[in-house]
Amino acid sequence: MPPKSAQVPVTLLKFKRSRSTYCIPLVLTKKTLNQEHLITALTHAINSTGGLRVVDNMNSEEDGMPLPDEEGVEIAAEEISLALPKDRGDPHSNQWFPIADDKDLENLVFNDYDIIAFKSRDDSDFYIERSEYGDQEE
């Protein structure tokens, strides 16, 4: 009987900026839990889905729908910064701890759908918005 292969755990992380969300499956081990790995995966996801909207252009007269002719721009890894929520239970409070180096990630254990904020070098601060689908009034 052949030996059982070790299953590699995959973690699904949400990278958020303003109204944009990228859900990315990642294999996070001691070797891959670093900024370079996270940012490389994020920039690949951004660039392969049409690029980053540098200006969050929403037309409020159209019920918050993006303008149809808006195109994203390709982004390089050097243009991205990451941050972790100060309160993992309430990331939408927009209190962020910027990831300065890989030591900030050393002892972290990520769960599926944990949120990591990101910003481009053109953004002043880390900021995410809660997704709203239709009227939520009851």
C-alpha positions in Angstrom: 0.0 0.0 0.0 1.5 3.4 -1.0 2.1 5.9 1.8 -0.6 8.6 2.2 0.5 11.9 0.8 0.4 14.8 3.2 -2.5 17.1 2.4 -1.4 20.7 1.9 -3.8 23.1 3.7 -5.2 25.9 1.5 -6.4 29.1 3.1 -8.7 31.5 1.3 -7.8 35.1 2.2 -9.7 38.2 1.3 -7.6 41.2 0.1 -9.7 44.3 0.3 -9.3 47.9 -0.8 -12.3 50.3 -0.7 -15.1 48.4 -2.6 -12.8 45.9 -4.3 -12.3 42.4 -2.9 -10.0 39.7 -4.2 -10.5 36.2 -2.7 -7.3 34.3 -3.2 -6.5 30.6 -2.2 -3.0 30.4 -0.8 -0.9 27.6 0.6 0.6 29.2 3.7 3.6 27.5 5.3 6.5 29.0 7.3 8.4 29.5 4.0 5.5 31.2 2.2 4.0 33.3 5.0 5.8 36.5 3.9 4.9 39.8 2.3 6.5 38.8 -1.1 4.3 35.7 -1.4 1.1 37.6 -0.4 1.8 40.6 -2.6 2.8 38.5 -5.6 -0.5 36.5 -5.4 -2.5 39.7 -5.0 -0.8 41.6 -7.9 -1.3 38.5 -10.1 -5.1 38.4 -9.2 -5.4 42.2 -9.8 -3.7 42.2 -13.1 -5.4 39.1 -14.4 -8.8 40.5 -13.7 -8.5 43.8 -15.5 -6.2 45.8 -13.2 -6.7 48.1 -10.3 -9.1 51.0 -10.3 -6.9 53.7 -9.1 -9.8 56.1 -8.5 -12.8 54.5 -7.0 -15.2 56.0 -9.6 -18.7 55.3 -8.5 -21.7 57.0 -10.0 -24.1 57.7 -7.1 -26.9 58.6 -9.5 -26.8 55.1 -10.8 -27.2 53.4 -7.4 -23.5 52.9 -6.9 -22.9 51.1 -10.1 -19.3 51.5 -11.6 -19.1 53.5 -14.7 -19.0 51.2 -17.7 -16.0 52.7 -19.4 -13.8 52.6 -16.4 -10.6 50.5 -16.9 -8.2 49.3 -14.4 -4.4 49.8 -14.6 -1.8 47.1 -14.2 0.0 47.3 -10.9 3.5 46.2 -9.8 4.3 44.5 -6.5 6.3 47.5 -5.4 3.2 49.6 -5.5 1.2 47.5 -3.0 1.2 47.8 0.8 -0.6 45.4 3.2 -2.2 45.8 6.6 -3.9 43.6 9.2 -7.0 44.7 11.1 -6.3 45.7 14.7 -9.5 43.9 15.6 -10.0 40.7 13.5 -13.6 40.6 14.6 -14.4 44.0 13.1 -12.2 44.8 10.1 -14.7 47.3 8.8 -13.8 49.6 11.7 -10.8 50.5 9.5 -8.3 50.4 12.2 -5.2 48.9 10.5 -1.8 47.7 11.5 0.5 48.1 8.5 2.8 45.1 7.8 6.3 46.6 7.9 8.2 43.4 7.4 7.9 39.6 7.5 8.3 39.6 11.3 4.8 41.0 11.6 3.5 37.7 10.0 5.7 35.2 11.8 3.3 34.1 14.5 0.0 34.6 12.7 -2.4 31.8 11.8 -4.8 32.8 9.1 -8.3 31.3 8.9 -10.4 31.1 5.7 -11.9 34.5 4.7 -9.6 36.6 7.0 -9.3 40.1 5.6 -6.0 41.8 4.7 -6.3 45.4 3.6 -4.2 46.7 0.7 -3.5 50.1 -0.8 -1.6 51.3 -3.8 1.1 53.9 -3.5 -1.5 56.5 -4.7 -3.8 55.8 -1.7 -3.3 57.8 1.5 -4.6 55.3 4.0 -5.9 51.7 4.2 -9.7 51.7 3.8 -12.3 49.1 3.1 -16.1 49.3 2.8 -18.7 46.7 3.8 -20.4 45.1 0.8 -24.1 45.9 0.6 -26.4 44.0 -1.6 -29.7 45.7 -2.3 -31.9 47.1 0.4 -31.0 45.6 3.7 -33.9 47.2 5.6 -36.4 44.9 7.4 
